[in-house]
């Protein structure tokens, strides 16, 4: 199980694109394991979403999918 937070950034001054995307493990109020997803513009309040998962394998698969998608869009570690 990965507990480290992943932060990806997209900085393109020419196109005024200053973005951040974060993923980390969390536990909701019911004790369910979740993937915490935060995204938005650097320096601003980030939007947040929790995705609950029944097992660790599904959560890790979703994390890998999201990281791959963001990297295709130009985000870097």
N, CA, C and O atoms as a GROMACS GRO file, in nm:
protein
  308
    1UNK      N    1   0.084  -0.118   0.000
    1UNK     CA    2   0.000   0.000   0.000
    1UNK      C    3   0.088   0.123   0.000
    1UNK      O    4   0.181   0.133   0.080
    2UNK      N    5   0.060   0.218  -0.089
    2UNK     CA    6   0.135   0.342  -0.096
    2UNK      C    7   0.067   0.446  -0.010
    2UNK      O    8  -0.052   0.472  -0.027
    3UNK      N    9   0.141   0.506   0.082
    3UNK     CA   10   0.083   0.610   0.166
    3UNK      C   11   0.144   0.746   0.135
    3UNK      O   12   0.102   0.846   0.193
    4UNK      N   13   0.242   0.751   0.047
    4UNK     CA   14   0.305   0.877   0.012
    4UNK      C   15   0.212   0.958  -0.078
    4UNK      O   16   0.145   0.904  -0.166
    5UNK      N   17   0.212   1.088  -0.055
    5UNK     CA   18   0.136   1.177  -0.141
    5UNK      C   19   0.212   1.199  -0.271
    5UNK      O   20   0.334   1.206  -0.272
    6UNK      N   21   0.138   1.210  -0.380
    6UNK     CA   22   0.196   1.238  -0.510
    6UNK      C   23   0.149   1.376  -0.550
    6UNK      O   24   0.030   1.406  -0.548
    7UNK      N   25   0.244   1.462  -0.586
    7UNK     CA   26   0.208   1.596  -0.633
    7UNK      C   27   0.267   1.616  -0.772
    7UNK      O   28   0.387   1.602  -0.793
    8UNK      N   29   0.180   1.649  -0.865
    8UNK     CA   30   0.222   1.677  -1.002
    8UNK      C   31   0.192   1.824  -1.032
    8UNK      O   32   0.092   1.879  -0.986
    9UNK      N   33   0.282   1.886  -1.110
    9UNK     CA   34   0.264   2.028  -1.144
    9UNK      C   35   0.272   2.048  -1.293
    9UNK      O   36   0.344   1.977  -1.364
   10UNK      N   37   0.198   2.146  -1.339
   10UNK     CA   38   0.202   2.189  -1.478
   10UNK      C   39   0.227   2.339  -1.477
   10UNK      O   40   0.140   2.416  -1.438
   11UNK      N   41   0.346   2.380  -1.520
   11UNK     CA   42   0.383   2.521  -1.522
   11UNK      C   43   0.422   2.557  -1.665
   11UNK      O   44   0.523   2.512  -1.716
   12UNK      N   45   0.339   2.640  -1.727
   12UNK     CA   46   0.363   2.690  -1.862
   12UNK      C   47   0.330   2.839  -1.861
   12UNK      O   48   0.216   2.878  -1.885
   13UNK      N   49   0.432   2.921  -1.832
   13UNK     CA   50   0.412   3.065  -1.819
   13UNK      C   51   0.358   3.127  -1.948
   13UNK      O   52   0.275   3.218  -1.943
   14UNK      N   53   0.405   3.079  -2.063
   14UNK     CA   54   0.363   3.137  -2.191
   14UNK      C   55   0.212   3.123  -2.212
   14UNK      O   56   0.149   3.210  -2.272
   15UNK      N   57   0.155   3.014  -2.164
   15UNK     CA   58   0.011   2.990  -2.181
   15UNK      C   59  -0.068   3.016  -2.052
   15UNK      O   60  -0.187   2.986  -2.045
   16UNK      N   61   0.000   3.073  -1.951
   16UNK     CA   62  -0.062   3.106  -1.822
   16UNK      C   63  -0.126   2.983  -1.758
   16UNK      O   64  -0.236   2.990  -1.704
   17UNK      N   65  -0.056   2.872  -1.766
   17UNK     CA   66  -0.104   2.747  -1.706
   17UNK      C   67  -0.017   2.715  -1.584
   17UNK      O   68   0.098   2.675  -1.598
   18UNK      N   69  -0.072   2.733  -1.467
   18UNK     CA   70  -0.005   2.705  -1.340
   18UNK      C   71  -0.097   2.615  -1.259
   18UNK      O   72  -0.185   2.664  -1.188
   19UNK      N   73  -0.077   2.484  -1.270
   19UNK     CA   74  -0.169   2.388  -1.212
   19UNK      C   75  -0.097   2.292  -1.118
   19UNK      O   76   0.023   2.267  -1.131
   20UNK      N   77  -0.173   2.238  -1.024
   20UNK     CA   78  -0.123   2.136  -0.933
   20UNK      C   79  -0.227   2.025  -0.922
   20UNK      O   80  -0.348   2.052  -0.929
   21UNK      N   81  -0.180   1.902  -0.905
   21UNK     CA   82  -0.267   1.785  -0.892
   21UNK      C   83  -0.206   1.695  -0.786
   21UNK      O   84  -0.090   1.654  -0.800
   22UNK      N   85  -0.280   1.664  -0.680
   22UNK     CA   86  -0.228   1.584  -0.569
   22UNK      C   87  -0.315   1.460  -0.546
   22UNK      O   88  -0.437   1.464  -0.560
   23UNK      N   89  -0.248   1.351  -0.511
   23UNK     CA   90  -0.315   1.226  -0.476
   23UNK      C   91  -0.256   1.174  -0.346
   23UNK      O   92  -0.134   1.173  -0.330
   24UNK      N   93  -0.341   1.130  -0.254
   24UNK     CA   94  -0.290   1.066  -0.132
   24UNK      C   95  -0.400   0.977  -0.074
   24UNK      O   96  -0.518   0.991  -0.108
   25UNK      N   97  -0.360   0.888   0.013
   25UNK     CA   98  -0.454   0.797   0.080
   25UNK      C   99  -0.522   0.872   0.194
   25UNK      O  100  -0.462   0.960   0.256
   26UNK      N  101  -0.645   0.836   0.221
   26UNK     CA  102  -0.720   0.896   0.330
   26UNK      C  103  -0.821   0.795   0.383
   26UNK      O  104  -0.844   0.690   0.323
   27UNK      N  105  -0.880   0.828   0.496
   27UNK     CA  106  -0.987   0.748   0.556
   27UNK      C  107  -1.105   0.842   0.577
   27UNK      O  108  -1.088   0.949   0.635
   28UNK      N  109  -1.224   0.802   0.531
   28UNK     CA  110  -1.340   0.889   0.547
   28UNK      C  111  -1.402   0.873   0.687
   28UNK      O  112  -1.348   0.799   0.770
   29UNK      N  113  -1.512   0.940   0.712
   29UNK     CA  114  -1.576   0.937   0.844
   29UNK      C  115  -1.627   0.800   0.883
   29UNK      O  116  -1.648   0.774   1.002
   30UNK      N  117  -1.647   0.712   0.786
   30UNK     CA  118  -1.698   0.579   0.813
   30UNK      C  119  -1.587   0.475   0.823
   30UNK      O  120  -1.614   0.356   0.837
   31UNK      N  121  -1.462   0.519   0.817
   31UNK     CA  122  -1.348   0.429   0.828
   31UNK      C  123  -1.311   0.360   0.699
   31UNK      O  124  -1.228   0.268   0.698
   32UNK      N  125  -1.370   0.403   0.589
   32UNK     CA  126  -1.343   0.343   0.459
   32UNK      C  127  -1.218   0.406   0.398
   32UNK      O  128  -1.199   0.528   0.404
   33UNK      N  129  -1.132   0.322   0.338
   33UNK     CA  130  -1.010   0.371   0.273
   33UNK      C  131  -1.047   0.442   0.144
   33UNK      O  132  -1.127   0.392   0.065
   34UNK      N  133  -0.988   0.560   0.122
   34UNK     CA  134  -1.021   0.642   0.006
   34UNK      C  135  -0.895   0.695  -0.060
   34UNK      O  136  -0.786   0.694  -0.003
   35UNK      N  137  -0.913   0.742  -0.180
   35UNK     CA  138  -0.810   0.815  -0.252
   35UNK      C  139  -0.852   0.961  -0.251
   35UNK      O  140  -0.958   0.996  -0.305
   36UNK      N  141  -0.771   1.047  -0.190
   36UNK     CA  142  -0.798   1.190  -0.183
   36UNK      C  143  -0.735   1.255  -0.305
   36UNK      O  144  -0.614   1.244  -0.326
   37UNK      N  145  -0.816   1.323  -0.384
   37UNK     CA  146  -0.770   1.388  -0.506
   37UNK      C  147  -0.792   1.538  -0.490
   37UNK      O  148  -0.903   1.583  -0.460
   38UNK      N  149  -0.685   1.616  -0.510
   38UNK     CA  150  -0.693   1.761  -0.504
   38UNK      C  151  -0.635   1.818  -0.632
   38UNK      O  152  -0.533   1.770  -0.681
   39UNK      N  153  -0.698   1.922  -0.686
   39UNK     CA  154  -0.648   1.983  -0.808
   39UNK      C  155  -0.689   2.130  -0.812
   39UNK      O  156  -0.784   2.172  -0.746
   40UNK      N  157  -0.613   2.206  -0.890
   40UNK     CA  158  -0.648   2.346  -0.908
   40UNK      C  159  -0.528   2.429  -0.951
   40UNK      O  160  -0.424   2.376  -0.990
   41UNK      N  161  -0.545   2.558  -0.943
   41UNK     CA  162  -0.443   2.654  -0.983
   41UNK      C  163  -0.347   2.675  -0.867
   41UNK      O  164  -0.389   2.683  -0.752
   42UNK      N  165  -0.218   2.684  -0.896
   42UNK     CA  166  -0.117   2.708  -0.793
   42UNK      C  167  -0.148   2.839  -0.721
   42UNK      O  168  -0.178   2.941  -0.784
   43UNK      N  169  -0.141   2.837  -0.589
   43UNK     CA  170  -0.165   2.956  -0.509
   43UNK      C  171  -0.311   2.981  -0.475
   43UNK      O  172  -0.342   3.076  -0.404
   44UNK      N  173  -0.401   2.898  -0.525
   44UNK     CA  174  -0.544   2.912  -0.499
   44UNK      C  175  -0.593   2.794  -0.416
   44UNK      O  176  -0.521   2.696  -0.397
   45UNK      N  177  -0.714   2.805  -0.367
   45UNK     CA  178  -0.775   2.694  -0.293
   45UNK      C  179  -0.799   2.579  -0.391
   45UNK      O  180  -0.850   2.599  -0.501
   46UNK      N  181  -0.762   2.459  -0.350
   46UNK     CA  182  -0.774   2.343  -0.437
   46UNK      C  183  -0.912   2.278  -0.422
   46UNK      O  184  -0.970   2.277  -0.313
   47UNK      N  185  -0.962   2.224  -0.533
   47UNK     CA  186  -1.083   2.144  -0.529
   47UNK      C  187  -1.044   2.006  -0.476
   47UNK      O  188  -0.932   1.961  -0.498
   48UNK      N  189  -1.137   1.940  -0.408
   48UNK     CA  190  -1.108   1.812  -0.343
   48UNK      C  191  -1.219   1.712  -0.372
   48UNK      O  192  -1.337   1.746  -0.377
   49UNK      N  193  -1.177   1.588  -0.393
   49UNK     CA  194  -1.272   1.478  -0.412
   49UNK      C  195  -1.217   1.354  -0.342
   49UNK      O  196  -1.097   1.327  -0.348
   50UNK      N  197  -1.303   1.279  -0.277
   50UNK     CA  198  -1.268   1.150  -0.215
   50UNK      C  199  -1.331   1.038  -0.295
   50UNK      O  200  -1.452   1.041  -0.322
   51UNK      N  201  -1.250   0.940  -0.334
   51UNK     CA  202  -1.303   0.822  -0.402
   51UNK      C  203  -1.281   0.701  -0.311
   51UNK      O  204  -1.167   0.662  -0.286
   52UNK      N  205  -1.390   0.642  -0.260
   52UNK     CA  206  -1.377   0.525  -0.172
   52UNK      C  207  -1.349   0.398  -0.252
   52UNK      O  208  -1.394   0.383  -0.365
   53UNK      N  209  -1.273   0.306  -0.190
   53UNK     CA  210  -1.239   0.179  -0.252
   53UNK      C  211  -1.252   0.068  -0.150
   53UNK      O  212  -1.223   0.086  -0.032
   54UNK      N  213  -1.296  -0.048  -0.197
   54UNK     CA  214  -1.312  -0.164  -0.109
   54UNK      C  215  -1.178  -0.232  -0.081
   54UNK      O  216  -1.157  -0.286   0.028
   55UNK      N  217  -1.086  -0.229  -0.180
   55UNK     CA  218  -0.957  -0.295  -0.158
   55UNK      C  219  -0.841  -0.207  -0.207
   55UNK      O  220  -0.859  -0.116  -0.288
   56UNK      N  221  -0.722  -0.238  -0.155
   56UNK     CA  222  -0.603  -0.159  -0.186
   56UNK      C  223  -0.562  -0.171  -0.332
   56UNK      O  224  -0.513  -0.074  -0.390
   57UNK      N  225  -0.583  -0.286  -0.393
   57UNK     CA  226  -0.542  -0.306  -0.533
   57UNK      C  227  -0.620  -0.214  -0.626
   57UNK      O  228  -0.562  -0.156  -0.718
   58UNK      N  229  -0.748  -0.200  -0.603
   58UNK     CA  230  -0.830  -0.112  -0.687
   58UNK      C  231  -0.788   0.034  -0.670
   58UNK      O  232  -0.784   0.110  -0.767
   59UNK      N  233  -0.757   0.071  -0.547
   59UNK     CA  234  -0.712   0.209  -0.520
   59UNK      C  235  -0.580   0.239  -0.589
   59UNK      O  236  -0.563   0.346  -0.646
   60UNK      N  237  -0.487   0.145  -0.583
   60UNK     CA  238  -0.357   0.163  -0.648
   60UNK      C  239  -0.370   0.168  -0.800
   60UNK      O  240  -0.298   0.244  -0.866
   61UNK      N  241  -0.459   0.089  -0.855
   61UNK     CA  242  -0.483   0.090  -0.999
   61UNK      C  243  -0.538   0.227  -1.042
   61UNK      O  244  -0.493   0.283  -1.142
   62UNK      N  245  -0.634   0.279  -0.967
   62UNK     CA  246  -0.691   0.410  -0.998
   62UNK      C  247  -0.586   0.520  -0.986
   62UNK      O  248  -0.582   0.611  -1.068
   63UNK      N  249  -0.500   0.512  -0.884
   63UNK     CA  250  -0.393   0.610  -0.866
   63UNK      C  251  -0.300   0.609  -0.988
   63UNK      O  252  -0.264   0.715  -1.039
   64UNK      N  253  -0.262   0.490  -1.034
   64UNK     CA  254  -0.173   0.479  -1.150
   64UNK      C  255  -0.239   0.536  -1.275
   64UNK      O  256  -0.173   0.601  -1.356
   65UNK      N  257  -0.369   0.511  -1.292
   65UNK     CA  258  -0.442   0.564  -1.408
   65UNK      C  259  -0.443   0.716  -1.407
   65UNK      O  260  -0.420   0.780  -1.510
   66UNK      N  261  -0.469   0.774  -1.290
   66UNK     CA  262  -0.475   0.920  -1.280
   66UNK      C  263  -0.339   0.985  -1.304
   66UNK      O  264  -0.329   1.088  -1.370
   67UNK      N  265  -0.233   0.924  -1.249
   67UNK     CA  266  -0.098   0.978  -1.270
   67UNK      C  267  -0.061   0.971  -1.418
   67UNK      O  268  -0.007   1.067  -1.473
   68UNK      N  269  -0.090   0.860  -1.483
   68UNK     CA  270  -0.058   0.844  -1.626
   68UNK      C  271  -0.136   0.947  -1.709
   68UNK      O  272  -0.080   1.005  -1.802
   69UNK      N  273  -0.261   0.970  -1.677
   69UNK     CA  274  -0.342   1.067  -1.750
   69UNK      C  275  -0.285   1.208  -1.736
   69UNK      O  276  -0.272   1.280  -1.834
   70UNK      N  277  -0.251   1.245  -1.613
   70UNK     CA  278  -0.196   1.380  -1.590
   70UNK      C  279  -0.062   1.397  -1.661
   70UNK      O  280  -0.034   1.503  -1.716
   71UNK      N  281   0.020   1.294  -1.659
   71UNK     CA  282   0.150   1.304  -1.727
   71UNK      C  283   0.133   1.319  -1.878
   71UNK      O  284   0.212   1.388  -1.943
   72UNK      N  285   0.032   1.254  -1.934
   72UNK     CA  286   0.002   1.273  -2.078
   72UNK      C  287  -0.039   1.416  -2.108
   72UNK      O  288  -0.019   1.464  -2.219
   73UNK      N  289  -0.098   1.484  -2.009
   73UNK     CA  290  -0.141   1.622  -2.026
   73UNK      C  291  -0.029   1.722  -1.996
   73UNK      O  292  -0.050   1.843  -2.004
   74UNK      N  293   0.090   1.672  -1.962
   74UNK     CA  294   0.204   1.762  -1.943
   74UNK      C  295   0.245   1.788  -1.800
   74UNK      O  296   0.337   1.866  -1.776
   75UNK      N  297   0.180   1.726  -1.704
   75UNK     CA  298   0.220   1.743  -1.564
   75UNK      C  299   0.349   1.668  -1.537
   75UNK      O  300   0.376   1.565  -1.598
   76UNK      N  301   0.430   1.721  -1.445
   76UNK     CA  302   0.555   1.656  -1.406
   76UNK      C  303   0.562   1.645  -1.254
   76UNK      O  304   0.493   1.718  -1.182
   77UNK      N  305   0.645   1.556  -1.205
   77UNK     CA  306   0.662   1.533  -1.061
   77UNK      C  307   0.742   1.643  -0.997
   77UNK      O  308   0.766   1.639  -0.876
   0.00000   0.00000   0.00000
